[in-house]
Amino acid sequence: MYKAKHLSPMVPSFDIAKTVSFFIDLLKFEILRDDKTYVILQKDNLTVHILQAGKDVGEMEFYLEVDDLLSIWNYIKSNLDGIKFKEPFNQIYGMREIHLIIPMTKTLLFIGQTIS
């Protein structure tokens, strides 16, 4: 079975610079990645992702980083009846991901593994 490495909230923001400042100035997070419209902040081994808010700002997102995406995909793929999902695919930022809508919510769960 897979090992969960990190679970990171993905927070939509109407002003990314101010949201990032909140985490840096008040909570002493550091910037791990900054693409201007998508920022990953880190404190100890925890991360929070800040992204540009869109028309669906009420939606929540979480990123679950794992060590073996194929293992979790093989485990869950036959149990996804009624769940919206996207099969494993490669992202341009170096992650292989599965996307799932958590039932009865407006929450998107990204499950990803670094592409080696």
C-alpha positions as YAML, in Angstrom:
chain: A
units: angstrom
residues:
- id: 1
  name: MET
  ca: [0.00, 0.00, 0.00]
- id: 2
  name: TYR
  ca: [1.09, 3.59, -0.52]
- id: 3
  name: LYS
  ca: [2.60, 5.92, 2.09]
- id: 4
  name: ALA
  ca: [1.05, 9.39, 2.50]
- id: 5
  name: LYS
  ca: [3.84, 11.98, 2.52]
- id: 6
  name: HIS
  ca: [1.96, 15.30, 2.84]
- id: 7
  name: LEU
  ca: [-1.60, 16.62, 2.90]
- id: 8
  name: SER
  ca: [-1.72, 20.28, 1.90]
- id: 9
  name: PRO
  ca: [-4.72, 22.62, 1.77]
- id: 10
  name: MET
  ca: [-5.04, 24.63, -1.44]
- id: 11
  name: VAL
  ca: [-6.45, 28.07, -0.59]
- id: 12
  name: PRO
  ca: [-7.99, 30.27, -3.31]
- id: 13
  name: SER
  ca: [-7.09, 33.95, -2.90]
- id: 14
  name: PHE
  ca: [-8.34, 37.19, -4.46]
- id: 15
  name: ASP
  ca: [-4.95, 38.80, -3.65]
- id: 16
  name: ILE
  ca: [-2.15, 36.25, -3.60]
- id: 17
  name: ALA
  ca: [0.50, 38.72, -2.39]
- id: 18
  name: LYS
  ca: [-1.55, 39.65, 0.71]
- id: 19
  name: THR
  ca: [-2.42, 36.02, 1.46]
- id: 20
  name: VAL
  ca: [1.23, 34.99, 1.13]
- id: 21
  name: SER
  ca: [2.28, 37.89, 3.39]
- id: 22
  name: PHE
  ca: [-0.17, 36.67, 6.04]
- id: 23
  name: PHE
  ca: [1.51, 33.26, 6.14]
- id: 24
  name: ILE
  ca: [5.06, 34.66, 5.96]
- id: 25
  name: ASP
  ca: [4.79, 37.65, 8.29]
- id: 26
  name: LEU
  ca: [2.41, 36.25, 10.89]
- id: 27
  name: LEU
  ca: [3.07, 32.51, 10.83]
- id: 28
  name: LYS
  ca: [6.71, 32.47, 9.63]
- id: 29
  name: PHE
  ca: [6.17, 30.23, 6.58]
- id: 30
  name: GLU
  ca: [8.74, 30.38, 3.77]
- id: 31
  name: ILE
  ca: [8.20, 30.34, 0.01]
- id: 32
  name: LEU
  ca: [8.93, 26.95, -1.51]
- id: 33
  name: ARG
  ca: [7.61, 27.77, -5.00]
- id: 34
  name: ASP
  ca: [6.34, 31.02, -6.50]
- id: 35
  name: ASP
  ca: [4.74, 31.16, -9.94]
- id: 36
  name: LYS
  ca: [2.91, 34.45, -9.11]
- id: 37
  name: THR
  ca: [-0.55, 32.83, -9.57]
- id: 38
  name: TYR
  ca: [0.38, 29.72, -7.56]
- id: 39
  name: VAL
  ca: [2.55, 29.81, -4.45]
- id: 40
  name: ILE
  ca: [3.56, 26.94, -2.18]
- id: 41
  name: LEU
  ca: [4.55, 27.93, 1.36]
- id: 42
  name: GLN
  ca: [6.33, 25.70, 3.87]
- id: 43
  name: LYS
  ca: [6.81, 25.64, 7.65]
- id: 44
  name: ASP
  ca: [8.71, 22.68, 9.08]
- id: 45
  name: ASN
  ca: [7.40, 19.78, 6.96]
- id: 46
  name: LEU
  ca: [3.96, 21.32, 6.34]
- id: 47
  name: THR
  ca: [2.83, 23.15, 3.20]
- id: 48
  name: VAL
  ca: [-0.07, 25.34, 2.14]
- id: 49
  name: HIS
  ca: [-0.76, 26.12, -1.52]
- id: 50
  name: ILE
  ca: [-2.15, 29.55, -2.47]
- id: 51
  name: LEU
  ca: [-3.82, 29.86, -5.87]
- id: 52
  name: GLN
  ca: [-5.71, 32.53, -7.78]
- id: 53
  name: ALA
  ca: [-9.40, 32.53, -6.84]
- id: 54
  name: GLY
  ca: [-11.80, 32.07, -9.72]
- id: 55
  name: LYS
  ca: [-15.54, 32.02, -10.20]
- id: 56
  name: ASP
  ca: [-15.83, 28.85, -8.06]
- id: 57
  name: VAL
  ca: [-14.10, 30.40, -5.05]
- id: 58
  name: GLY
  ca: [-16.31, 28.37, -2.68]
- id: 59
  name: GLU
  ca: [-14.56, 25.19, -3.71]
- id: 60
  name: MET
  ca: [-11.88, 23.71, -1.47]
- id: 61
  name: GLU
  ca: [-8.91, 21.69, -2.66]
- id: 62
  name: PHE
  ca: [-6.39, 19.43, -0.94]
- id: 63
  name: TYR
  ca: [-3.16, 17.94, -2.29]
- id: 64
  name: LEU
  ca: [-2.16, 14.50, -0.99]
- id: 65
  name: GLU
  ca: [1.40, 13.64, -1.97]
- id: 66
  name: VAL
  ca: [2.14, 9.92, -1.93]
- id: 67
  name: ASP
  ca: [5.13, 7.68, -2.58]
- id: 68
  name: ASP
  ca: [3.37, 5.19, -4.91]
- id: 69
  name: LEU
  ca: [0.57, 6.61, -7.07]
- id: 70
  name: LEU
  ca: [0.13, 3.41, -9.07]
- id: 71
  name: SER
  ca: [-0.46, 1.44, -5.86]
- id: 72
  name: ILE
  ca: [-3.25, 3.76, -4.66]
- id: 73
  name: TRP
  ca: [-4.77, 3.92, -8.18]
- id: 74
  name: ASN
  ca: [-4.90, 0.12, -8.41]
- id: 75
  name: TYR
  ca: [-6.50, 0.01, -4.97]
- id: 76
  name: ILE
  ca: [-9.23, 2.61, -5.61]
- id: 77
  name: LYS
  ca: [-10.02, 2.39, -9.35]
- id: 78
  name: SER
  ca: [-12.66, -0.34, -9.01]
- id: 79
  name: ASN
  ca: [-14.43, 1.55, -6.20]
- id: 80
  name: LEU
  ca: [-15.14, 4.89, -7.89]
- id: 81
  name: ASP
  ca: [-18.79, 4.37, -8.87]
- id: 82
  name: GLY
  ca: [-20.59, 7.69, -8.54]
- id: 83
  name: ILE
  ca: [-17.37, 9.62, -7.88]
- id: 84
  name: LYS
  ca: [-16.07, 12.13, -10.43]
- id: 85
  name: PHE
  ca: [-12.41, 11.44, -11.11]
- id: 86
  name: LYS
  ca: [-9.54, 11.85, -13.56]
- id: 87
  name: GLU
  ca: [-7.27, 8.84, -14.12]
- id: 88
  name: PRO
  ca: [-3.51, 9.18, -13.50]
- id: 89
  name: PHE
  ca: [-1.84, 11.71, -15.82]
- id: 90
  name: ASN
  ca: [1.38, 13.73, -15.91]
- id: 91
  name: GLN
  ca: [1.45, 17.44, -15.09]
- id: 92
  name: ILE
  ca: [3.95, 19.87, -16.63]
- id: 93
  name: TYR
  ca: [5.22, 20.73, -13.14]
- id: 94
  name: GLY
  ca: [6.67, 17.25, -12.62]
- id: 95
  name: MET
  ca: [3.87, 15.43, -10.80]
- id: 96
  name: ARG
  ca: [1.76, 12.43, -11.84]
- id: 97
  name: GLU
  ca: [-1.75, 12.94, -10.42]
- id: 98
  name: ILE
  ca: [-5.22, 11.54, -9.87]
- id: 99
  name: HIS
  ca: [-8.09, 14.00, -9.31]
- id: 100
  name: LEU
  ca: [-11.17, 13.07, -7.25]
- id: 101
  name: ILE
  ca: [-14.24, 15.07, -6.20]
- id: 102
  name: ILE
  ca: [-14.93, 14.16, -2.57]
- id: 103
  name: PRO
  ca: [-18.57, 12.94, -2.41]
- id: 104
  name: MET
  ca: [-21.24, 15.35, -1.17]
- id: 105
  name: THR
  ca: [-18.81, 18.29, -1.15]
- id: 106
  name: LYS
  ca: [-17.39, 20.93, -3.46]
- id: 107
  name: THR
  ca: [-13.89, 19.65, -2.65]
- id: 108
  name: LEU
  ca: [-11.28, 18.47, -5.14]
- id: 109
  name: LEU
  ca: [-8.64, 16.02, -3.91]
- id: 110
  name: PHE
  ca: [-5.39, 15.90, -5.87]
- id: 111
  name: ILE
  ca: [-3.31, 12.77, -5.25]
- id: 112
  name: GLY
  ca: [0.18, 13.10, -6.68]
- id: 113
  name: GLN
  ca: [3.65, 11.63, -6.86]
- id: 114
  name: THR
  ca: [6.82, 13.26, -8.11]
- id: 115
  name: ILE
  ca: [7.78, 11.97, -11.57]
- id: 116
  name: SER
  ca: [11.27, 10.50, -11.38]
...
